Each structure stands twice: as C-alpha cells, then as structure tokens.
Amino acid sequence: MDALKVRNAADVEEVVRAAIASEQPLDVIGHGSKRGIGQVTATNAVLDLSALSAVIGYEPNELIITAQAGAPLADLLSLIDSKSQQFAFEPMDTGPLLGTPGRGTLGGMIAVGLAGPRRIRAGGVRDHLLGAHAVSGFGESFKTGGKVVKNVTGYDLCKLLAGSWGTLAVMTEATLKVMPRPESERSLVLRGLDDLTANRVMTAALGSAFDVSGAAHLPASALRPEVEGLSLIGAPREAVTVLRLEGITASAAHRAASLARQLATFGAVDVIADDASAKVWSAVRDVLPFAANGPLGAWPVWRIVCPPVSGGAVGQALTRQTGGEVIYDWGGGLIWAALPPKPDASVGLVRKHVEAAGGHATLLRAWDEMRLAVDVFQPQSPGVAALEDRVRASFDPKTILNRGRIRRSVAS
C-alpha cells in the first residue's frame, strides 16, 4: 500500500490533484483508527494526515479551539480538560470497540460524527463545528465558517463535512466550540427493569423538568466485573437503568433527589456521584461491554438509531430472535446490538425491525467478508441517494476521496 504522508494543506492539494490526473482514488486517514468502519474500499493509495497534528489556537475565555485534522483527540481532550472545559457532544472513542485504542484524531471525530450520551441535550458534532479548512475533490483549498457562532453566510458547509466520512473533502483544520465542564454530576440507578419498562422510565425522565443529560439501559450480561465503570453498579447482577443530571453541586443533588422520588413507583433508586458516575457514562459512551478484547469481541455490532419510544421493542425483538445483546442510550433512541456472527451479520432481520420503527442501522463493527457482503450504511431512498450524488459531485466529481466507503454502488 502506497502511503502519502503530507505536511501541510499545500501537500494535500498536490496529492489530490495528482490523484485526479491519474484517476487514483485515495483512502483518507489520520491514524487509521476507523478504517474498519464502512464498506471495504479498493485502493492502494493512502492519504495520511497524521503529521497535521498541531493545535493552532485555544482560547478558553472565548470557548473555541482550532487544531489540525490529525491532532490526536486524546491530547485535545486533555488540553481542554485542564481548563475545566469539554466537548459538550461527548465524542465517542471507537478504539475499544474496534480494537484500535488511543488513535482517534480531530478529523476522524468530525468525519464520523459519532456523539455520546449527551447528544440528547447538547446536539451532535456538527452543532459544535464552527469552521474548517479543507481540500475538495477538485484539488482546491476552501474555508467554511469561522471562529464565532454567528459567522456563517450562505451554505453552512461545516454541516456537510461533519458525518461525511471523508467523502466530500479532505479536512486539514477545524475550529470547534467548547463548553464549561459541569461542576458535579449525579446518576440515578434503577435495577431489574425489563427493556420496555426501562424505556418508559427513560421517557418519563427525559420529559421531566429536571434536565436529564443521559439516559441509558444495560442488560445484566453487560455488567461484567472486567468492564471498567460498570462493576461499580453491577451488584447484584441485574439489568440497570441509569439517568444522569449535571450542573452545580447543589442543583445536581437537588434535581437527582426530586427525580428519584418521582420514579420511586418503578422500584428502588440508588444515586452515584461524580467520579463513579463519570466512569459509568464513559463505559456507555464507548460501548465497553462489547469491546474487541472482551467476550463479545468476535460478534458484529450494529448501531441503530430510531424513535426513542420504539427502542425497547426493537431491542427486545433483536435479542429474542438472535440471542444477541443490546445496550440502549439516548433514552432508547440509540441501540447498540452485538449479534452472534453470521456471514450476513443478520442484516435482513436487523433492517426489517429498524425500518418498521422508522429508524436506520449501521454495521459499525464487522469483518471484511461481512462488509463486502452487505450494505454497511442504511440504504437510501432513490431521491435521497440522487441528492447525495449531486452533493458529492459538487465537491468530488471523480469520487477520488474515500471512494465506495459509504455506498457500494459508487463507481470504483
């Protein structure tokens, strides 16, 4: 494989222009931590952005940070944490799930757009992306957005780049807003609820006046002692429903106590605080019960997004019919499903239930043979697919960038 390691945006332009001239598709990577997601691409040319790793500027008082696309995400999180700040959308670390720990980059975080439990309150990656520098599939540099929230005119191209899986442009630099880290957090823990009852509890909590920032449900099987964070709530070994409240200490404690009283009809409610609570939500965010080095590491994992009210029924049907395991986040709106291995990753069954609920499913972890056999991303309606093709053609008419990563039907 031919790795083309660039030093700056000018190098990126040069590489892309050469690829256009030779009609050679490029596999765009930072440290390659997410190359196992998406359709299997057929190219022997890799555009390596890992050397673009500098922090361009961090202004804690202005709540913004600007860095190059290859900047290690762990370093950025450590930097803003030192100023008691955070990315409010709680970016997922896919490393444990994919077996590529500690290698995520800023560009990869934006390209995949996978937000964590606080997505239900704070929005997703695209809602916090203020500006970016990138090189299009024409080999031309462009800039979109700026360094303040209101500095957007015309088309907000940032929204397109976030979640585009590197198929529209090669991002070289990005500016994101950061937010103050909450002073304290409390998590309510209810034990022994079935999936449908847990779904009702999460719906009630999210519809309350107590500003819940996380709502998840985990089966008893997920609470293994070796799963960091979850062992804190795993005794006795029963399914747990977890609800998070954040803010200043007095407020978080008061709201947690009030919500616990409101939910008492569903059973006993325990409260955990601060560090213990944070570890639980890190485990939920990164789907640690399904980690690559764990007992289910050989099982394919689906990421399912559906209306929260339907989550319990979808997850229950999948576990009953496959013998798999599920974890619910976003109040039931996000389901992680680890299913026993089959050549087609049970795609027909998964999509039947998900589509009936009005959702969509992505095969986030699977081996190459499975990814070659199925559509990893949810197939789109003809109208939406045509619109996507027109957008892609306006950025990358020869599909040079990450060709075939999202759809097998894209010309190879």
Beta strands, then each sheet from edge to edge (+ up, - down):
strand 1: 2-5
strand 2: 27-29
strand 3: 45-48
strand 4: 55-59
strand 5: 64-68
strand 6: 85-86
strand 7: 129-136
strand 8: 141-145
strand 9: 169-177
strand 10: 179-180
strand 11: 184-191
strand 12: 212-218
strand 13: 240-247
strand 14: 269-273
strand 15: 301-305
strand 16: 325-329
strand 17: 334-338
strand 18: 360-365
sheet 1: 1+ 3+ 2+
sheet 2: 4+ 5- 9+ 7- 8+
sheet 3: 6+ 10-
sheet 4: 12+ 13- 11+ 14-
sheet 5: 16+ 17- 15+ 18-
end
